[in-house]
């Protein structure tokens, strides 16, 4: 994230030593370290929450796709049964027509 090298850290440390003073520097360093840890944990928590929500959205999309495919399957089955009925009626009409011609 930040491209900070050794020399930059050394300059930051020297400035902090001059501004804060040698007696308070260890306490400030601990506080900054604790804040950094909290920030990292917070970012990690937010990332995991976002990933969890994305997975939930993906599952919802998959379930919706499955519901659509199952409704299409029902439509296909209904159409097949309708076509079977029409075929039977047509065969019956053809048989009746051929019987009447004989």
PyMOL commands that set and color helices and strands:
alter all, ss='L'
color gray80, all
select helices_A, chain A and resi 6-20+22-101
alter helices_A, ss='H'
color red, helices_A
deselect
rebuild
show_as cartoon
